[in-house]
């Protein structure tokens, strides 16, 4: 694995330049978690930074989704600029099935509302990372995912927390 990961990014109007603590936490989690050929979903992909980083770290099947069409355009442009094969699509058009790793760097309330949908995208034994949470908000989000995951704070930076979880094999969708 390379000592440094260099990415060319033009976020346009999308979130995700790598400078925010939540993005840095997600990048650190991906570096620690991505294994060769793993399948990865970046939910709320913004500029595509997390999906592109996962591909550069050796993930095989990488997808990103966002509700903002401009973010999807920027993400696809950024993937091409970085020579990575990442499939970007709207949530209702992203490929079906589950992923080994799902990362979502969005806000507390959307993360809580999306818990069933995100849980359904993580294979049993797969891993989940949730960011965009102030330290004090992390317990609320962890509670929303406890039905499906063994989940806990993974790391914090500058008042922000990344929650990481493993999907329990017997969790119902």
Secondary structure, DSSP 8 states (H G I E B T S, - for coil): --SS-------TTSS--S-SHHHHHHHHHHHHH--TT--EEEET-TTSHHHHHHHHTT-SSEEEE-S-HHHHHHHHHHHHHTT---EEE-TTTS--S-EEEEEEE--HHHHHHTHHHHHHHEEEEEEEEEEEEEGGGHHHHHHHHTTTEEEEEEEEETTEEEEEEEE-TT---
